[in-house]
Amino acid sequence: MKRNTIICVFLLTAAVAGAKNVDLVTLPGRDSVQLTIYNSEDLTLAKETRYVTLKKGANKLQFSWANTLIDPSSVELRPLDHVDEIEIADTVFPGQKPQHLIWNIESKFEGQVKMEVTYFTSGLTWSMDYVAISDPDETVLQFDGYVRVYNNSGEEYDNAEIRLIVGTINLVEKIADLARRQGIPVPGPESALYKEMRRRTAGRAFARATKAAAPSAMAAPARAERAGIVKEGISEYFMFTVEGSETIPNGWSKRMQAIDVEDVEFDIVYRMRAHQYGPRPVRFFIWRNDAEHKLGDSPLPDGQVNLFRDNGDDGLSFLARQQIRYVPIKAEIEINLGPDDLVVYETNRANVKRFNFSFRRDNRGREWVNGWDETAHWIDTIRNYRTKPITFELRRIWGGDIDYDSEIETKLFDYRTTEVTLTVAARSKKQYPATVTQHHGVNAKQNRVKLKR
């Protein structure tokens, strides 16, 4: 397969005045390359380092981006060594050589210099997936995260360090703010000015994320992850660094491990929410993205979680697959395993009574009921056929003006939803009684649930 490669050549002009001979020297390959990929804008910041040999006086360095998605107007060069002795005089785009530029360099130093080339490119994207494996007793997890990087940029990147911008930077908002501060109308998205502003605002945002993620800015994280969080207005984004380096050929994708954590403790919770999950209790594995659970060094990117259980016989049992959204630090990760046949829920309504009638009479003396109260005794029963106690969360929505009374501590999830958490012993049942009074007609004052204790 033909490789599309960025070509950099160094043109050494003969020292003798008027000399027409030019030595054409191909630069050595990249010493290193770092890719910071921002999915939301199809934008990647590439930083390359190369060692070049300069002579004293005028030097010319040619750069080509043929067959790639590099934004040529974003390409910048700066020396990392002998900074005070090297000046990038100007950048020329020769008309006879499309997709080329030439840097004119004035140097007081002669010898090898480390240079950095930066530019924005498109066509690099990434996705995240997670694998969680519980032990046979379902008490702890092995939790791994993998990044897959897709390269359709036209350029091959060897031994690249991968960094991911996760979250929303709101470049459009920043461009509008920049235009207002300059006292100009917001340029159209296809205009050269808009693209130039986009590069500037993206560069600043990337720089802020880089600074936040620097080791000096935060404590060293767990084995394979480092990230800094940046908050700007309503935005929150962070940089997620993948350990090590990888070669990503053009037209290929590469999967890399980014998280590797063992013995993550988790909770098992059963939830009965007929309005949300249907008529049967569903089982959840829940853990937090925090230090207590050996995570929490950064938010976790969106991705698919594949959950398994070690069957104790050198095999795995598949439990669930679920897409999770961005998980902030200290937020919960909840994986729905679906209904469990070993946990049964039923509810029963009895002892219905109507009282406190209100009547209305018309001018002919006819009378009818226009309000009353109705009381019923509800008993919810949870049967646990498992060999371990379970935590059971019951949430119910009630319509109308309700007075709710139970001897078991109950709270309101919202103005019309009751919530209770119960512990049900192994191979036993638990009952949850409640007395519910509903006000009808003119007796109803508002649509809400009021707890009586």
C-alpha positions in Angstrom: 0.0 0.0 0.0 1.3 3.4 -0.9 2.2 5.6 2.1 1.1 9.2 2.1 3.9 10.9 3.9 4.6 14.5 4.9 7.9 15.4 3.2 10.3 17.9 4.8 13.5 18.7 3.0 16.3 21.0 4.0 17.7 23.3 1.3 21.3 24.4 2.1 22.2 27.5 -0.1 25.8 27.6 -1.1 27.9 30.0 0.9 29.6 31.5 -2.1 27.8 34.6 -3.4 26.0 33.9 -6.6 26.4 30.2 -6.4 23.6 28.4 -8.1 24.2 24.9 -6.8 21.7 23.7 -4.0 22.3 20.7 -1.8 19.0 18.9 -1.2 19.1 16.9 2.0 16.1 14.9 3.2 15.4 15.4 6.9 15.6 12.3 9.2 12.3 10.9 10.3 10.3 12.2 13.3 12.0 11.9 16.6 8.6 11.9 18.3 5.0 12.8 17.5 2.1 13.7 19.8 -1.5 13.7 18.6 -4.3 15.5 20.6 -7.6 14.4 19.1 -10.8 16.3 19.6 -13.7 14.2 18.2 -16.4 16.8 18.5 -14.8 19.1 15.9 -12.9 16.5 13.8 -9.7 18.4 14.8 -6.3 17.0 15.8 -3.3 18.9 17.0 -0.1 17.2 15.9 3.3 18.0 17.4 6.3 16.6 15.8 10.0 16.9 16.8 12.8 16.5 14.3 16.5 17.0 14.5 17.8 19.2 11.7 21.3 20.5 10.9 21.6 24.3 10.4 24.5 26.3 9.1 25.2 29.9 10.1 23.3 32.4 8.1 20.4 31.8 5.8 18.6 28.4 5.7 15.6 27.2 3.9 13.3 24.4 5.1 10.6 23.0 2.9 7.4 21.4 4.1 4.8 19.4 2.0 1.4 18.1 3.0 0.4 16.4 -0.3 -2.4 13.8 0.0 -3.1 14.7 3.6 -5.9 16.6 5.5 -3.4 19.0 7.2 -4.5 22.6 7.4 -1.5 24.3 5.8 -2.3 27.7 7.4 -1.9 26.1 10.9 1.6 24.8 10.3 4.2 26.4 12.6 7.9 25.7 13.3 9.9 26.7 16.3 13.3 25.7 17.6 13.5 23.8 20.9 17.3 24.2 21.2 19.4 27.4 20.9 16.3 29.5 20.8 18.1 32.8 21.1 20.3 32.0 18.1 17.6 30.9 15.7 15.0 33.1 14.1 12.1 32.0 11.8 12.3 35.0 9.4 9.2 34.2 7.3 7.0 31.6 5.7 6.6 31.4 1.9 4.0 29.5 -0.1 5.6 29.2 -3.5 2.9 29.4 -6.2 4.8 27.0 -8.5 4.7 24.3 -5.8 1.1 23.7 -4.5 0.9 22.0 -1.1 4.4 23.2 -0.2 5.7 25.9 2.1 9.2 27.2 2.8 10.5 28.6 6.1 13.3 31.1 5.8 15.5 30.6 8.9 18.3 32.9 10.1 20.8 31.0 12.4 23.8 32.1 14.4 24.4 28.5 15.4 25.9 25.8 13.3 25.0 22.2 14.0 22.1 19.9 14.9 19.0 21.5 16.4 15.8 20.0 17.7 12.8 21.6 16.0 9.1 21.3 16.7 6.5 21.3 13.9 2.8 21.8 14.9 -0.3 21.8 12.8 -4.0 20.9 12.8 -5.3 18.0 10.8 -8.6 16.2 10.3 -9.5 12.6 9.8 -8.3 11.3 13.2 -11.1 10.1 15.5 -11.4 7.8 18.6 -13.9 5.7 20.5 -13.8 4.2 24.0 -14.9 0.8 25.3 -14.7 -0.8 28.7 -14.5 -4.4 29.9 -15.6 -5.2 33.4 -15.2 -8.8 34.8 -16.5 -9.7 38.3 -15.2 -12.4 40.5 -17.4 -15.6 40.9 -18.9 -14.2 44.1 -19.8 -10.8 42.5 -17.9 -8.7 45.0 -15.1 -7.0 43.0 -14.4 -6.1 39.4 -11.4 -6.1 37.0 -12.1 -2.8 35.1 -10.3 -2.1 31.8 -10.7 0.7 29.3 -9.6 0.7 25.7 -9.2 3.5 23.2 -9.5 2.8 19.5 -8.0 5.5 17.3 -9.0 5.7 13.6 -6.6 7.3 11.1 -8.1 8.6 7.9 -5.9 11.7 7.8 -3.8 10.7 4.8 -0.6 10.6 7.0 1.0 7.7 8.9 2.0 8.3 12.5 4.8 6.2 13.9 5.2 5.8 17.7 2.7 8.5 18.4 1.7 9.6 21.9 -2.1 9.8 22.0 -4.1 12.3 24.0 -7.8 12.7 23.8 -9.9 15.8 24.4 -13.1 14.7 26.1 -16.1 16.9 26.6 -17.2 20.1 24.8 -15.0 23.0 24.2 -17.7 25.2 22.6 -15.4 26.6 19.9 -18.4 28.3 18.2 -19.1 30.2 21.4 -15.5 31.1 21.8 -15.2 32.4 18.1 -18.3 34.6 18.7 -16.7 36.0 21.8 -13.4 36.6 20.0 -15.3 38.5 17.2 -17.1 40.7 19.7 -13.9 41.6 21.5 -12.4 42.6 18.2 -15.5 44.7 17.3 -16.3 42.7 14.1 -19.3 40.6 13.0 -19.1 36.9 13.5 -17.6 35.6 10.2 -19.3 32.8 8.2 -18.1 29.2 8.9 -16.6 28.9 5.4 -14.7 32.1 5.5 -10.9 32.3 5.9 -11.3 34.6 9.0 -13.6 32.1 10.7 -11.1 29.2 10.1 -8.3 31.4 11.4 -10.3 32.2 14.6 -11.2 28.5 14.9 -7.5 27.6 14.9 -6.7 30.3 17.5 -9.5 29.4 19.9 -8.8 25.6 19.5 -5.1 26.2 20.1 -5.8 28.1 23.3 -8.3 25.5 24.5 -5.8 22.7 23.8 -3.1 24.6 25.6 -5.3 25.0 28.7 -6.1 21.3 28.8 -2.4 20.5 28.3 -1.5 22.8 31.3 -4.2 21.2 33.5 -3.0 17.7 32.6 0.7 18.5 33.3 2.1 16.3 36.2 2.9 19.5 38.2 -0.8 20.5 38.0 -2.1 17.4 39.8 -1.1 14.3 41.7 0.2 11.4 39.7 -2.7 9.1 38.7 -3.2 5.4 38.6 -1.1 3.3 36.3 -2.3 4.2 32.8 -4.1 7.5 33.0 -3.5 11.2 33.4 -6.0 13.9 32.8 -6.6 17.5 33.6 -10.0 19.0 33.8 -10.8 22.5 32.4 -14.1 24.3 33.2 -15.1 27.3 31.0 -18.6 28.7 31.3 -21.0 25.9 30.8 -18.3 23.7 29.3 -16.2 21.1 31.0 -13.6 19.2 29.1 -10.4 17.3 30.0 -7.4 15.7 28.4 -7.0 11.9 28.7 -3.5 10.6 28.0 -3.0 7.0 26.8 0.2 5.5 28.3 3.0 4.6 25.9 3.1 5.2 22.1 1.6 3.4 19.1 2.0 3.4 15.4 -1.2 4.2 13.5 -1.0 3.7 9.7 -3.2 5.7 7.5 -6.5 3.9 6.8 -6.1 1.7 9.9 -7.3 1.8 13.4 -5.4 0.8 16.6 -6.8 -0.3 19.9 -4.8 0.7 23.0 -5.4 0.0 26.7 -5.9 3.2 28.7 -7.3 1.9 32.1 -6.3 -1.2 34.0 -7.7 -1.4 37.5 -8.2 -4.5 39.7 -10.4 -5.2 42.7 -12.9 -2.5 42.1 -15.6 -3.0 44.7 -19.2 -2.6 43.6 -22.8 -2.7 44.9 -25.6 -4.9 43.6 -29.0 -3.1 43.8 -32.4 -4.2 42.6 -34.8 -1.5 41.4 -38.5 -1.7 41.0 -39.6 1.3 38.8 -42.5 0.1 36.6 -42.7 3.5 34.8 -39.0 3.2 33.9 -38.0 -0.5 33.6 -41.3 -2.4 33.3 -43.2 -4.6 35.6 -40.3 -6.6 37.1 -37.4 -5.7 39.3 -34.1 -5.1 37.5 -30.6 -5.8 38.7 -27.8 -3.2 38.7 -24.1 -3.3 39.3 -23.0 0.1 40.6 -19.6 1.6 41.4 -18.2 5.1 41.6 -15.6 6.9 39.6 -13.6 7.9 42.8 -10.5 7.0 44.7 -12.3 4.6 47.0 -13.0 2.5 44.0 -9.5 2.9 42.7 -10.6 5.3 40.0 -11.4 9.0 40.0 -8.2 10.5 38.6 -10.3 11.9 35.7 -13.8 11.7 34.3 -14.4 8.7 32.1 -15.2 9.2 28.4 -18.3 7.9 26.7 -18.1 4.3 25.7 -19.6 0.8 25.7 -19.2 -1.4 28.8 -19.2 -5.1 28.3 -19.8 -6.9 31.7 -18.8 -10.5 32.4 -18.6 -12.8 35.5 -15.8 -15.2 36.1 -17.5 -18.6 36.2 -14.7 -20.1 38.3 -13.8 -22.6 35.6 -11.5 -20.7 33.4 -14.4 -19.1 31.6 -16.6 -16.0 31.5 -20.3 -15.6 31.6 -21.7 -12.6 29.7 -23.9 -10.4 31.9 -24.7 -7.2 30.1 -23.7 -4.6 27.5 -24.5 -1.0 28.0 -23.4 2.4 26.6 -22.4 4.9 29.2 -22.2 8.6 28.9 -19.4 10.9 30.2 -18.8 9.9 33.9 -17.6 12.8 36.0 -15.3 12.3 39.0 -17.3 10.9 42.0 -20.3 10.0 39.7 -21.8 6.5 39.7 -21.4 4.0 36.9 -24.7 2.0 36.7 -24.9 -1.2 34.6 -28.4 -2.6 34.1 -28.3 -6.5 34.0 -32.1 -6.7 33.4 -34.7 -8.7 35.3 -33.7 -11.4 37.7 -35.9 -14.5 38.1 -34.6 -15.0 41.7 -36.1 -11.7 42.9 -39.9 -11.4 42.8 -42.1 -8.3 43.5 -45.8 -8.1 43.9 -48.2 -5.5 45.2 -51.7 -5.8 46.7 -54.4 -3.1 47.4 -57.0 -3.8 50.1 -59.4 -2.3 52.6 -60.6 0.5 50.3 -62.8 3.0 52.1 -64.5 6.2 50.8 -65.5 9.0 53.2 -65.5 12.8 53.8 -68.0 13.3 51.0 -68.8 16.8 49.7 -72.1 17.6 48.0 -73.4 20.2 45.6 -77.0 21.3 45.2 -78.5 23.1 42.2 -81.3 25.6 42.2 -83.9 22.8 41.8 -82.8 21.1 45.0 -80.9 18.3 43.2 -77.8 17.1 45.0 -74.7 15.1 43.9 -71.3 14.2 45.2 -68.5 16.5 44.0 -65.7 15.4 46.3 -64.6 12.6 48.5 -61.5 10.9 50.1 -60.5 7.3 49.4 -58.2 5.3 51.6 -56.5 2.0 50.7 -54.0 -0.2 52.4 -51.1 -1.2 50.1 -48.7 -4.1 50.8 -45.7 -4.5 48.6 -43.9 -7.9 48.9 -40.4 -8.7 47.8 -39.2 -12.3 47.7 -35.5 -13.0 47.6 -34.6 -16.5 46.4 -30.9 -15.8 46.3 -28.3 -17.0 48.8 -27.3 -13.5 49.7 -29.2 -10.5 51.1 -30.2 -7.9 48.6 -30.7 -4.2 48.5 -34.1 -3.3 46.9 -35.2 0.2 45.8 -38.9 0.7 45.2 -40.0 3.9 43.4 -43.7 4.6 42.6 -45.5 7.4 40.9 -48.9 8.5 42.4 -51.4 10.7 40.6 -53.6 13.3 42.3 -53.6 14.7 45.8 -52.1 12.0 48.0 -51.5 11.6 51.7 -49.0 8.8 52.2 -48.2 7.0 55.5 -45.9 4.0 56.2 -44.3 2.7 59.3 -41.1 2.2 57.2 -39.0 5.2 56.5 -40.0 6.6 53.1 -38.8 9.7 51.2 -40.0 11.6 48.2 -38.0 11.4 45.0 -40.0 14.2 43.5 -43.4 15.9 44.3 -45.4 12.8 43.2 -42.9 9.9 43.5 -42.3 7.9 46.7 -39.0 6.0 47.2 -38.0 3.5 49.8 -34.8 1.3 50.2 -35.2 -2.1 51.8 -32.8 -4.9 52.7 -34.2 -8.4 52.1 -32.5 -11.3 53.8 -31.3 -14.3 51.8 -34.1 -16.8 50.9 -36.8 -14.7 52.6 -39.4 -12.1 51.9 -39.9 -8.5 53.0 -43.2 -6.6 53.2 -43.6 -2.9 52.8 -47.1 -1.6 54.1 -48.4 1.8 53.4 -51.7 3.6 53.8 -52.6 5.9 50.9 -55.4 8.5 51.0 -56.4 10.2 47.8 -58.5 13.3 47.7 -61.0 13.5 44.8 -63.0 16.2 43.3 -63.3 19.4 45.2 -61.4 17.7 48.1 -58.2 17.7 45.9 -56.2 20.8 46.4 -53.0 20.0 44.4 -51.3 17.3 42.5 -48.7 16.1 44.9 -47.8 13.4 47.5 -47.6 14.5 51.1 -45.7 12.2 53.6 -47.5 11.9 56.9 -44.4 10.7 58.8 
